[in-house]
Amino acid sequence: MDDLHYGTRNKRGDWAPKAHLELPPIWRRPFSLPKVLAWLPEYLYPWNAFHMATALLWWFFVVPDVETLKTLSWGWALWLYAVNAAAIFLFYGSVELFWYVRRKQGTRFKYNGKFPADQPSDVFWFRSQNIDNFLRSFFISIPLWTLVEVLFLHAFAAGYVPWLAWEDHWVWLIVLTLLAPAIHEVHFFCIHRLIHVPILYRWIHSVHHNSVNPSPWSSLSMHPVEGFLYHAVAFWHLILPSNPMLAMFQLHLAGFGAVNGHIGFDKLELTEDTALGSHAYAHYLHHKYFEVNYGGDGLIPLDKWFGYFHDGSKEGEAQMQARFEKKKARMNARATRT
């Protein structure tokens, strides 16, 4: 595919889409019901449908029976970790293999024209972003993902929280299913903005931001505190009346869904004429500029409401620079008073 039909490439080889980021039509004014209805299939498919499919696979074929879940034990916890790690290795690893190792697509649709493997740096273990990100994912974040999973499964099975049955509460549970991506968006924005507070950024979030040019293995490369807070989104289903299968869906939106913002390509070419949209641009801009787009795709437009939204346009760039200048002026004034 010719990516220049869809975007532009600068002198450094970085590609950017022509189309600017837009909020979902539910937030646009004037409100248009036809546009909302046209957007719904995109909301559901392919990514949210994929995460629901994996959650169902886990629930019916991976998660132990309720009697087993009532007792905490290393046996079933390690089983869940093994499955989670294997699934991430296959899912993330396949994208890494084809698009970053074999480079089957070259740099077509790639936001940053360079590949992490070609940029060794002392900020990474073994001076390799790929090795660093891989090890942090499998020995820090996926164990914490599994810890969250073990805790909410045990809580439901042991009766510490209500377990709503589908046959009795199907309307509410369907609504909650549809709201799960919105819960993820709000949770992610809140913890993400929190760990950008300077002292927390320095000690926690800077680990993730070392990957300025993210790749799939960067998705779960986090400090342990961030790794736990990120996956703890599933605990919302211990507060809201819910079902453990929906908590699993919420967890998979975080665990498997993290790759969306770190693929590094706007589109993944599946065939000569078919490409899969990644929805990665908003989060790529965050990795590029650090202080924009703390949330996701704007499903709940908290970035817009708080003035952090960058849509990839020249106007968005100007607004960001103006905000940076105001911040710099405040810091200089504070330093002068001190």
Secondary structure as UniProt FT lines:
FT   HELIX           3..5
FT   STRAND          7..9
FT   TURN            11..12
FT   STRAND          15..17
FT   HELIX           25..27
FT   HELIX           33..44
FT   TURN            45..46
FT   HELIX           47..61
FT   HELIX           66..69
FT   HELIX           74..95
FT   HELIX           96..101
FT   TURN            104..109
FT   HELIX           116..118
FT   TURN            122..123
FT   HELIX           125..127
FT   HELIX           129..136
FT   HELIX           137..141
FT   HELIX           142..157
FT   TURN            158..159
FT   HELIX           166..194
FT   TURN            195..196
FT   HELIX           198..200
FT   HELIX           201..205
FT   HELIX           206..209
FT   HELIX           216..218
FT   TURN            219..220
FT   HELIX           224..231
FT   HELIX           232..235
FT   HELIX           236..239
FT   HELIX           244..255
FT   HELIX           257..262
FT   STRAND          267..269
FT   STRAND          275..277
FT   HELIX           281..289
FT   HELIX           302..306
FT   HELIX           314..337
//
